Amino acid sequence: MRYASITDRLAHLGSGRWALHTNARRMKAAGEDIIELTIGEPDVAPDQALLDEASRAMYAGRTRYSNGRGEPAVLKALVDKYSKRRAGVSERNFLCFPGTQTALYGVMTGLVERGDGVLVGDPLYATYEGVIASTGAHMIPVPLRPEKKFHLQAADLERAITPEARVLLLNTPHNPTGAVLSEAEIAAIGEVCRKHDLWIVSDEVYEELIFDGIKFASPFDIPELADRTIAVSSISKSHAAPGFRSGWAAGPEEFCEKVLPVSETMLFGVQPFISDMTALALSKHFDTADVMRGNYARRAEIVAKSFAGSNLVKPMLPEGGMFILLDVTATGLGGEEFAWELLREEKVAVMPGTSFGDQAAGFLRISLTVPEDVLATAMERIAALAGRLAAKKA
């Protein structure tokens, strides 16, 4: 039987990236004591008020069809949120989607097609390549260098641009590195994008999880970049609600009008009762993100202290988010080999850096979503494996 070419383009870009995580879940289900540090699932619950609102709305009959753009209450809440960042924002600047992943898919479908190129910092979030390939476009990696704390450099971006480049897919705060771009860095990057007439798609899902002393910045907030920037986000991380699948895209009015039929063809609206919960989440302050922010910053320091003075494992302290990278190249193994060895020998599941691009091949991504004592135990096991590998190598 014949299949569309998209199935070939995505054949190696699906759940295979999460093979170690899937295997670890199977081992855990079989009764093995696995410490799971793989995916970014918050370890706190959504605020009870949000759950109550979703339940209230559902029982009140908010289970019917919605519209393609978004429920009025959510659109109003989004206008209020983004108007604090930039003047002139209206409901015409938003499209609602079930989560950031779907928003990225819809946005990319509306911006690029076969033959186009999308610039992405490498390391990159594991699904970005698939989102780009689904359109027929191809990824153009831009190296994010450890010596620059994985901050995208405008000069590196300029060097990577090719004639077919149409979009820069930006991610700040960044997954998996935890890098947070400054306003000056974004302005410089934006100037390159203006020079080469590039769209900027800015994934800002970790906006609320930036550690103390660091300020969030976005190209969406810079007036000179407003006509070329689409920001995507959701309540998955900020409100510890990944399973509710509620997100949005914020961009120029013309972009939203053009892409609205794409969104409507995909799903024609998100669930009204979840939209009511989202409107409440965006319109009031909940301390969920405050708690997570403190937890993740503290746990990142625990990881760093676990390897203080080590010449085998080098932690790369994040500036935000819920992950930390460990450089394990000094052990003699790459991140992929080390991660599988770690699961087999020490029963610790982490994500190999190869899931996040070529630049991350020598790294492990550690999720900071477990209690401190569990995390400390996991770091002891990583150190033990690193020590055995070093002894074997010697």
Buried (B, 14 or more C-beta within 10 A) or exposed (E): EEEEEEEEBBEEBEEEBBEBBEBBBEBBEEEEEBBBBBBBBBBBEBBEEBBEBBEBBBEEEBEEEBBBBBBEBBBBBBBEBBEEBBEEBEBBBBBBBBBBBBBBBBBBBBBBEEEBBBBBBBBBBBBBBBBBBBBBBBBBBBBBEBEEBBBBBBEBBBEBBEEEBBBBBBBBBBBBBBBBBBBEBBBBBBBBBBEBEBBBBBBBBBBBBBBEEEEBBBBBBBEEBBEBBBBBBBBBBBBBBBEBBBBBBBBBEEBBEEBBEBBBEBBEBBBBBBBBBBBBBBBEEBEBBEEBBEBBBEBBBBBBEBBEEBEBBBBBBBBBBBBBBBBBBBBBBBBBBBBBBBBEEBBBBBBBBBBBBEBBBBBBBBBBBBEEEBBBBBBEBBBBBBBBBBEEEE
